[in-house]
Amino acid sequence: RMFSASVSGGGSRVLAESALSRLSPKLVQCSIGSSEEVLCFKVRSSNESSVRFLMLNRPKALHALTVEMCRAMAFTIHQQYGGNNSMRKSLLILMSSTPGRAFCAGGDVKHITQQASEGNIQEAETFFRAEYTLDHALSSVPRVSILDGVCMGGGMGLVMHANKNCFSFRVATTHTVCALPETTIGFHPDVGASHFLSRLRSTSPSSPAAGTGAIGMWLALTGQHVRGADLLHTGLATHFVDHQKVHDLVDALVEYTTHNNKSADCEASRFRQDVDEIIRSFEDDSTRALREEDGLAWMHEAVVNECFGLEKSESVQSCVSKLQEFAKLGNSAGSFARAALEKMEANSPQSMRIAFESLRQARAETLEQALCREFRASMHLSVACKDQQGDFFKGVESVLVKREKSSTP
């Protein structure tokens, strides 16, 4: 219903803008700095705090981020929210032009590693500065992100961060697939991932892994894919709705911010509560049942806590040794441990060591400090790509480039 038109080729902007106009047919959207790959709109109304949209629009690359996209979004954030405290209660909706298929596949690492391998390290520096600056800027903006489809790496950096005076609601759907796959391609969890992964909390109150950093470490070292309602139990999402209800959910958020002056007048805590209640009202019996399940059916949290807890493991090898002990068991814990070991054995040992130390350090850092440290690591790994060397170049080549070539008819 919402974006039934195929978004591709030179007409992608026109088609996506038409799709956006169908979100709320009775309302008129006006551009606030759109480019070809990022559409930036607000709903025109007498209420200055009406909803803003950032729509990723690079469908052929599953909306993988480029320097231009990051700069366009950062400019819009600065223009609409910078230095204006009254705008802190103006909701931003972050989504893509192909909901159900992809939200954001992360950064365009194929381009970065190719340029770095040819000695153009400035390209990597420019991209990472733009991406991390955007991630930090978004942490001060109240927003709802619709993770309807694939969301990897850099896509999580857009949606996870929120300072203490703000909120970032992350809506997973029945089509959502998320992962932090950096260790599988010889990179490291960046975009502030060390900061949020080290703080992930299971939503299951009985979870032994709650608050230990274990879930985040497990996700970082294995690159495990998480789907649908399971994002709630890992803490990666805050809400879960059916894919078919995304259109109506966005419409309701637009209605609230446009026709209710409460968003401009009420206290920030009340604004947050209102938005939360609107999203939760779109849960139905099936999604509510999935949401209320006691943890991930396939995640053995006792194993995660014992093997990946920041207080219990001193190194990657320590995690591996503990997993190997569990792997000897003939029960579900053993099966889970063997699957985790298999994933880690396929990943870059260097990347896992960097990820492990990064998450440990991030526990005592602010988001800004974590991003600065991650920037240094990103540049170090990019420099190593010169002459087609280094785990980062080889990982991207093996996992992404060759796989893409093999799937091309």
N, C-alpha and C positions, 0 to 999 in steps of 0.2 A: 504494500500500500504506500509506504512512505517513499521508498526510492526504487520503484519498480523499473525505471528506465536504466538501461546499461550505461555506466559512467566510464567512458574510455575515449581515447583519441583527443583531437583538438577541441571537441565540443564538451569536454568534461566539466568545465566551469559552468557553462550554460545549463547543462543537464542537472548538475548538483544544485545550482541556485534555484532551478525550477522545483527540484525535490524539496529544498528547504522551505520554499514558499508554501508547499502543501502541508507542512507541519501544522500550521494554524491558518487555514484559508481566509478567515475573517480579518487577519492582521496583516500589516504591511511591514516587511523587513527592509532595513536600509543598511547599505554597506558601511563598514567602519575599517576599511583597509584590506579588502580581499586581494589575493593574488591567485594565480592559476592553481596552486597546490594547497592553499589554505584559504577557506572562505570565512570571513569575519563579519558577523552581522549582529545587529541588535533589533529588537522589535520596537517599531516606532509607536510611541504613546505619550500621553501627557506625564506619565510617571517616569522620571529620569532614571530610576533604579530598575527599569524593566530588564528582562533577561538578555544576556549576550550569548552569542554562539561562536565557537571556534570549530570549524568542520574541516578535518583532514581530507584532502582530495587528491591523492596520488594512487589510484586504485590498481594500476598495473604492477606497482611495487608493494602492494598491500599497505600503502600509506607509510612506508619507511621514511624516516625523517631525513631531510637535507638541510644544509646551512640556510638556504632561502626560507624554508618552512619554519625553522626555529626563529629566525630573525623576524619573520612576519608575525608570528604569534607573540614574541617578546615585545615588539613594537605596539601591538594592539593592547597587550596587558598594561604597558606603560601609559599609553594614551588614555585608556578607559579607567584605570585604577590607580595609577601612580600619583601619590601625593594628595589624594582626595579621600578622606576618611569616610565621607558619606557613601562612597561607592563600595565600601567594604560589605555592604548589604545588597549589592546588585549581583544576582546569580549569574555564573558562567556555566553554560552547558558545553561540554567537550565531547565530540563524537566524530564519526567518519561519514563519508558520502556513500559507503557500502555497508550499512549495518547488517549483521548476520553473517557477513563474510570476513571482514577484518576491521579492527579498530586501528591498530598500529603495529607493524612488524618490527619496530625498533629503529635504530639508526641504520643508515645506508653503509654498512661496514664493507660491502664489496667495493664500493667506490673508494672508501678511505684506505683500505689495504692495498688496492691497486695503485693509487697515487703514492702511498708511502713506499711501496716496493720500487717505484721509479725515482725515489729520492725527493719527492714533493711532500715533505713532512709538514709544510705550512698548511696544506689542505686539512690534515688531521687536527692540527692545533686550532684552526679557524672553526672547524665543525664542533669539536668538543667544548670550546669556549662558548659558542652559541647555544649548544644543547644544554649545558649545565647552567648557564645564565637563565635560560628559560625555565628550567626545572625549579630553580630557586625563586624566580619571580612568581611562579604559579602557587608557591606555598603560602602566599599572602592573599590569595583570591578564593572566595567561597564558590565552590563549583560542584557540579554533578557530572561525572564522566560515565558515558554509556559504553561499557566494554562488550559490545555485541559482535563477537567474532574473535579473530586472532589478536592477541595482545602480548607482545614479547619485549623484553629488555627495555629499550628506550621508551616504549609506550607506557611501561609501568612508572617511569620517571615523571611522566606528565601528570599522573593521577594520584600518586601515593602521598605526596608531601602536603602538610598543612601545619602552619604555626599555631600557637596556643589560642590565638584570637580568631581563628578561621576554621573552616571545615572542608573536607574533600570526601564526598560520598561517591563510592565506586559501585556502579550497578552492573553486576554480572547477569548474564542471561543464559537460557538453555543452549545458546550457540557459542558461549565463551570458552576459549582455550588460552590459558596464560602460562608463561614460563620465564625464568631468568636463565637463558641457555648459554651464557657467556663462557663458562668453563668448557663447553663442548666445542667452541671455536677458538680456543687459545687466548681468550680475552679475560676480563674480570668483571664482577658485578659493579657497574658504574651508575651514572645518573642518580646518585644518592642511594643506590640499592643497599650498600653496606649499612647505611643509617636505618632504613626501614626494615630490612631483613633481620637485623640484630634486635629489633624491637617487636617483631611479629608475635601476636598472641592468638592462640586458638580460641574460637568462640565457644568451644565446649568447656563448661565449667569443671567437668571432671577430668579434663585433659592433663596428663602428667607433664606434657610439654609446654603448658601455658607459661609464658613469661621467661623461659629459660634461654631464648634465642635459638633453640634447637630446630624449630620448623624452618626458620630462615636459613640456617646453616645447611640443613638437608636440601632445601631448594637450590641453594647456591652451588653446592658441591656435586649434586646429581643432575641439575638442569631439568628436574622432573616437570612434566606438563600437568597442569591442574585445570579441571573442567567444571563449568556450571556452578552448582551450589557448593561444590567443594572449595571454591575460592573463599566462601564465608568461613569455613572451618580452619583455613590457614591464616585468615586475617587479611588476605589480599583484596577482598571485596567487603563492602558494608551492607549490600542489599542484593537480592536475587529476584528477578522477575522473568516471566516467559517472554521469549523473543517476540511473539505476536503482540505483546502489550507495550512495546517500546514507543510506538507512535502515540498512543493515548497517554502514556506517562509524560512524554515531552510536552504534549499539548496541555496537560494539567499543570506542569511547572510554568509554562508560558502564561497560562490563565492566572495563576496565583500571583506571579510577579508583575503582571501587566495591569490587572484589574483590582488587585488588592493593594492598597497603600500600606498595608501592614509591613511589607518587605522594606519600606523606606522608614517607617515610623517605629517599629517595634525594636526591642532589645535584640542584640546579636544572638543571645541564647534562644530567644523565642523564634527568631528567623530560622535558626538551625533546626529547631524542633519541628516547625511547620513543614520545612522541606523534607525532613526525615519521615514525617507522618504521611505526606503525599506519596512518597516512594513506596512506603510499606503498604499503603492502601491498594497497590497494584499486585500484591501477592494474592494468589488464589490457593485453593486447598492443596493442589499438587505441589506448587512451589513452596508452600508453607511446610508441607510434610518433609520435603527435601531439606529445607532450612533447619528444621528442628531435629533432624537425625543427630545422634550423639557422635559427632566426629566423622572423619572420612572412612568409608567402608573399607577402603583398600590401604589406608595408612595406619601402620602399627605404631601408635604414638609412644608406647613404652620403649620400643626400639629406637625411635627418633630421639627421644629424650636421653636415653642412656648413651647412644653413640654420637649424637651431634650437639648435645647441650654444651654451651660455652663454659660452664663451670666443671664439666666432666671430661672434656677432651682437650689435650694440650697441643695437638697437631693433627694434620690430615692422616698421618700414619696411625695415630691413636684411634681416630674414627674407624679406619679400615680394620684395625686389629679387633675392635669390639664387634664390628659387623661380622667379621669372620667367625667369631665365637657364636653369635646368634645364627649364622648360616648353617651351622652343624645341626640345628634343631629340625625336627620333621614336622613342625606345626606352621601356623600362619606367620609367626615371627621369623622363622627361618626362611620362608619364601620371600618375605618382604626384604630381609637382609641380603639375600642373594640377588634380588633385583637391583637393590641400591648399589651393591658391589659391581654388578655388571655395567651399570651406567658410569660409575666412577672410573672403572678400568678403561673405558673408552674416551675419557676426558683428558685434557692436558694436565699433567702433574704440576707443572709450573703455575698454571692458572688456578688450580685448586689450592695451592699453597698461598698464592696472593689473596684469593678470596677468603681463606680461613683467617689470615692475619688481619685483613681488612675489616671483617665483621667484628673481630675482637676489639680492634681499636675504635671502631665506630660507636661502641656502647658508651664511650666517655666523650663523644664529640657532638658538636652542633651539626646541623645539616650543612651549613656553610663550610665548616672545617672538613667534613667528610667529602664534600664535592671538590675542595681544593686538593686534598690528598689523592682522591681518585683521578683527578686531572693529571697529576704527576705520573701515576701508574699507567694511565691511558697513553700518555706521550711516550713513556719508556717502551711499551709494547709496540707502539706504532713505529718508532725509530728502528726497532729490531726487524721490521718487515723489509728493510732495504735489500735489494737484490733477491727478492722472493724468499727471504729467510724468516725465521722466527715462528713461534707457535701460532701467533695471531694470523699471519698471512697463510700459513699452511692449513690452519683450521678452517678459515673462511673458504679457501680454495677447495678443501676436501668436503666440507659439510654443505656449503651453499652453492658454490660455483659448479662443481662437477655434478652435484645432484640436479641442479637446474638444467644443465646440458643433457643429462641422461633422460630427463622427463620431457625434453623438447622433441616432437615428432620429426 
